[in-house]
Amino acid sequence: MAINKAKKQDILVKLETVRESADSIVFVHYKGLSVANTTAMRKELREKGVGYFVAKKTLMERAFGSTFTGTMPTLDGEIAIAYSEDAIAPAQNIKEFSTKFKDNISIVGGVFQGVFKNQDEMTAIASIPPLQTLRGMFAQLLNSPRQRFAVVLSAVAETK
């Protein structure tokens, strides 16, 4: 469906706002996703602080193409963007939905810290554990030597 110049201008302004405010942008390929699933996905993303927006690829290329370093990934098929001020949240949430809707949604690439990333790099970023998990891993790392020391002292005390 063709859209008029005023509507294209509004979409371009929205994309430029996303470009300026988001720490991470994920290009999402979607196809065959039902309206109910799309609505549920948008609602869940919104609750997690992640925006989701569908726009023409030419407008995306105009808004993002010369702004970030690197090469913009090839945008084939139906493309949307997921974005957030949290650098990892868009990729993690889209990866979660791509496992839920296997053939209907996938990560094509994205922008992370001002650099275009390809599909593999964005998927790797999506696999970074959440902040709470990282904090728990760090606490375990700090606690581990103390725990081992206590086990060794306990073993020595048992032998004597």
N, C-alpha and C positions, 0 to 999 in steps of 0.2 A: 504494500500500500504506500503510495506516495504521500509525503508530508510537505507542508508548505515551508517557506523560508523562515517564517517567524517561529514555527515549532522547532525547526532545526537549530535556530539560534538559541532557543530556550534549552534544548538538549545539550548544546555545546557549552553553554554557561554552567549547566549542572555538572558536566564532565570536568570542566576546568575547576569548579569548586571541589569536586572529589580529588582531583589531582593535587590541589593545594593543601587540603586538610587531611588526607589519608596517609598513614604510614606504610600501608601495604594495599596493593590492588591485585586481584586475581582475575584473570580472564577465564570465563567459564563457558564451555560448550554445552549446550542443552538441546535435546531433541526428543520429541515424543513424550514430554512430561505433561501429565494431566493438569488441568486447572486446579483441581483440589490439592494435588501434591505440590504444585508451585506455590499456591497460597499458604499451605502449611509450612513449606520451606522458608518462604519470605517472613512469615510470622516468627518462626523459631530463630532465624538469623537476626531479625530486629530485636528480639528479646536478649540476644547475646551481644548486641551492639555492633552488628555487622550490617552494612547496607547492601542492597542488591538492586541493580539497575540494568535494564536492557536498552541498548542504543544501536544505531547503525554503525557498522564497522568503519565506514569512511569518517564518521564524526569522531570515533574513538582514535583513529589514526591521526586525525587533525589535532585533537586535544592532547594526546600523549606522545605522538611520534617524535617530535624534536625536543621534548622537554627532558626526558630521561636519557641516561647513557646506555650504551649497548644497542643491540638490535631487537626491535620489537618482534615478538613471536608472530608467526603466520596465523591469522585469524580466519579459519575456514568454518563454514556452517553458521548456525545461530550462536551468537556470542553475547554474553552478559558480563557485567563486572560485579565482583563482590569486594567491598572495601571497608576499612575500619581504621581507627586511630591506634588500635592494638595491632602490632606488626605481624603477629602470627595467627590471630583469630580467623581472618577470612580464609586462609589456606586450610587451616584445621577443620573448619566447619564445612567447607566445600568438599574436602576429602571424606568427611563423615557422610555427607549426602551422596557422594559418588559410590560409596560402598552400599548405601541403602538403595539407590536407584542406579544399578550398575551400567546399563546400556544407555541411560538417558542423560547423564550429567558427568562431566569430567573437567579436569583442570587442563587448560591449554598453555598457560604461562602466567606471567604477571610482572609486577613491579615490587621490588623489595629494597628498601633503603635507597631509593632513587636510581636503581639499576634494573633494566629489563632482565627477566629470568625466563628460562625455557620451562617446559613441562616437568622435566626431571628435577630441576632445581627447586621449583615450587612444591613439588610433591615431597622432596626432602625437607623443606621448610615446614610443611604441614605435619611431618612426623616428629617435630620437636615437642617434647612433653609440655603440658601446661605449667604455669608458674608454680602452682602449689606442689605439683609433683617434683619439680626441680628443687624446690626448697626442702622437701622431704628427703630427696636423694642427697642433698648437701648436708643436712643434719645427720643422716646415717653415715656419711663419709667422715664427718667430724667425730661421731660417737664410736665408730668402729675401732680405732686404736685403744680407746679406753675399755671397750668391751673385751677385746682380745687380752689386754693386760689383766683384767679381772679374772678371765678364764685361766690364764697362766698362773696367777697367784692362788686361785682356788685349787688347781692341780698340784701345785707345790705344797700347799697346806695339807692336802689329802695324803701325800706321800710321806710327810713328816709326822 
